[in-house]
Amino acid sequence: MIGTKAPEFELEAYYNGEFKKVKLSDYKGKWLVLFFYPADFTFVCPTELEGFADDYDKFKDKNTEIVAASVDSAYVHKAWAENDKRIKKVKFPIIADRKGELSKLYGVYNEESGNAHRGLFIIDPDGLIKYLVITDDNVGRSTDETYRVLTALQSGGLCGVNWKEGQENLKA
């Protein structure tokens, strides 16, 4: 999938207290971190949403938006946000992928559970997938690593192992 056009979508999301349609094309011209998680009202998932919520402004400063998705309905996302202080912090859309269509398009659908695996995609302003990682459901992702990779991609150069923002790129 790296270097290919990200699959287009238009789905309902819960976003800033409202139900809204969200499309990939809404993010044209911006970087996008699209991440999938298994389910609302679970153990690891709220830690990830809270982590991305806490770092949201840092990502926005890099011309980057964040969108989360699970197979829960928008109404379940709303109930979760109303009942969990960590989810109340979320200022980015949480997509309702009820039929698993989006999860299947991005190759993260778990046929056995009917949920999405933990998948994360960084999509560039032209809509190309530049990075993806899919992990076991028991392991949360690192927002710091996501930010590091995003910054490295935005640097436009060659970035060695453990490259950090402000370091020089490698010479070819």
C-alpha positions as CSV (number, residue, x, y, z in Angstrom):
1,M,0.0,0.0,0.0
2,I,2.9,2.4,0.5
3,G,3.0,5.0,-2.3
4,T,-0.6,4.2,-3.4
5,K,-3.6,6.4,-3.3
6,A,-5.4,6.0,0.0
7,P,-8.8,4.5,-0.4
8,E,-11.6,7.1,-0.5
9,F,-14.3,7.0,2.1
10,E,-17.3,8.9,3.3
11,L,-18.8,7.8,6.6
12,E,-20.5,9.2,9.6
13,A,-18.4,10.3,12.5
14,Y,-18.9,11.7,16.0
15,Y,-17.0,14.9,16.1
16,N,-17.0,17.8,18.7
17,G,-20.4,16.8,20.0
18,E,-22.1,16.3,16.6
19,F,-22.7,13.6,14.0
20,K,-21.0,14.6,10.7
21,K,-20.0,12.9,7.5
22,V,-16.3,12.7,7.0
23,K,-14.5,12.1,3.7
24,L,-10.9,11.5,2.9
25,S,-11.1,14.3,0.4
26,D,-11.9,16.7,3.3
27,Y,-8.1,16.4,4.1
28,K,-6.7,17.1,0.6
29,G,-3.7,19.4,1.0
30,K,-3.0,18.3,4.6
31,W,-1.2,15.3,6.1
32,L,-3.5,12.8,7.8
33,V,-3.0,10.3,10.5
34,L,-5.8,7.8,10.2
35,F,-5.9,5.2,12.9
36,F,-8.1,2.2,13.6
37,Y,-8.8,0.7,17.0
38,P,-10.8,-2.4,18.0
39,A,-13.7,-1.0,20.1
40,D,-15.1,1.7,22.3
41,F,-15.4,1.0,26.1
42,T,-12.3,-1.2,26.2
43,F,-9.0,-1.0,28.0
44,V,-6.2,0.0,25.6
45,C,-8.3,1.9,23.1
46,P,-9.1,4.9,25.3
47,T,-5.4,5.4,26.2
48,E,-4.7,5.8,22.5
49,L,-7.5,8.2,21.8
50,E,-6.4,10.2,24.9
51,G,-2.8,10.2,23.7
52,F,-3.7,11.5,20.3
53,A,-6.0,14.1,21.9
54,D,-3.3,15.3,24.2
55,D,-0.9,15.7,21.2
56,Y,-3.5,17.0,18.7
57,D,-2.2,20.6,18.7
58,K,1.4,19.3,18.1
59,F,0.2,17.4,15.0
60,K,-2.0,20.4,13.8
61,D,1.2,22.5,13.9
62,K,2.6,20.2,11.3
63,N,-0.4,20.7,8.9
64,T,-1.7,17.3,10.0
65,E,-5.2,16.2,11.0
66,I,-6.1,13.1,13.0
67,V,-9.0,10.7,12.3
68,A,-9.9,7.6,14.4
69,A,-12.1,4.8,13.3
70,S,-13.7,1.7,14.8
71,V,-16.7,-0.5,14.0
72,D,-18.8,1.0,16.7
73,S,-21.7,3.3,15.8
74,A,-21.6,7.0,16.0
75,Y,-24.1,6.7,18.9
76,V,-21.7,4.5,20.8
77,H,-18.9,7.0,20.1
78,K,-21.1,9.7,21.6
79,A,-22.0,7.7,24.7
80,W,-18.3,6.9,25.2
81,A,-17.3,10.6,24.9
82,E,-20.1,11.5,27.4
83,N,-19.0,8.9,29.9
84,D,-15.2,8.8,29.7
85,K,-13.1,11.8,30.7
86,R,-10.3,10.6,28.4
87,I,-12.6,10.6,25.3
88,K,-14.1,14.0,26.2
89,K,-10.7,15.4,25.3
90,V,-10.9,14.2,21.7
91,K,-11.3,17.1,19.2
92,F,-10.9,15.0,16.0
93,P,-13.5,12.8,14.2
94,I,-14.2,9.3,15.3
95,I,-15.6,7.4,12.4
96,A,-18.4,4.8,12.7
97,D,-17.3,1.9,10.4
98,R,-20.4,-0.2,11.3
99,K,-20.1,-2.6,8.4
100,G,-16.3,-2.8,8.5
101,E,-16.1,-1.4,5.0
102,L,-13.4,1.1,5.8
103,S,-11.4,-1.4,7.9
104,K,-11.5,-3.8,4.9
105,L,-10.4,-1.1,2.4
106,Y,-7.4,-0.4,4.6
107,G,-6.7,-4.1,5.2
108,V,-7.1,-4.0,9.0
109,Y,-10.5,-5.8,9.4
110,N,-10.4,-8.8,11.7
111,E,-12.8,-11.4,10.3
112,E,-12.7,-13.4,13.5
113,S,-13.7,-10.6,15.9
114,G,-15.6,-8.3,13.5
115,N,-13.4,-5.4,14.8
116,A,-10.5,-3.6,13.3
117,H,-7.0,-4.4,14.2
118,R,-4.8,-1.5,15.5
119,G,-3.8,0.0,12.1
120,L,-2.3,3.4,11.6
121,F,-1.7,5.2,8.3
122,I,0.1,8.4,7.5
123,I,-1.3,9.9,4.3
124,D,0.4,12.8,2.6
125,P,-1.3,16.0,1.2
126,D,-1.7,14.3,-2.2
127,G,-3.6,11.4,-0.7
128,L,-0.7,8.9,-0.9
129,I,-0.1,6.4,1.9
130,K,3.4,7.0,3.2
131,Y,3.5,4.9,6.3
132,L,1.5,2.2,7.9
133,V,1.7,0.0,10.9
134,I,-0.6,-2.8,12.1
135,T,-0.2,-4.1,15.6
136,D,-1.6,-6.7,17.9
137,D,-4.8,-5.6,19.7
138,N,-3.1,-5.8,23.1
139,V,-0.4,-3.1,22.2
140,G,-1.2,0.6,22.0
141,R,0.7,2.8,19.6
142,S,3.1,5.6,20.5
143,T,2.0,9.1,19.6
144,D,5.7,10.1,19.9
145,E,6.8,7.6,17.3
146,T,3.9,8.6,15.0
147,Y,5.0,12.2,15.3
148,R,8.6,11.3,14.7
149,V,7.8,9.4,11.5
150,L,5.5,12.2,10.3
151,T,8.2,14.8,10.9
152,A,10.7,12.6,9.1
153,L,8.4,12.2,6.1
154,Q,7.8,15.9,6.0
155,S,11.6,16.6,6.1
156,G,11.7,15.3,2.5
157,G,15.1,13.7,3.0
158,L,16.8,10.5,4.1
159,C,16.3,9.8,7.8
160,G,18.4,7.3,9.6
161,V,17.4,5.1,12.5
162,N,16.1,7.1,15.5
163,W,16.2,10.3,13.5
164,K,14.6,13.2,15.4
165,E,13.3,16.5,14.3
166,G,16.1,19.0,14.0
167,Q,18.8,16.5,13.0
168,E,20.3,16.6,9.6
169,N,19.2,14.2,6.9
170,L,21.6,11.6,5.5
171,K,23.5,12.4,2.4
172,A,22.9,10.1,-0.6
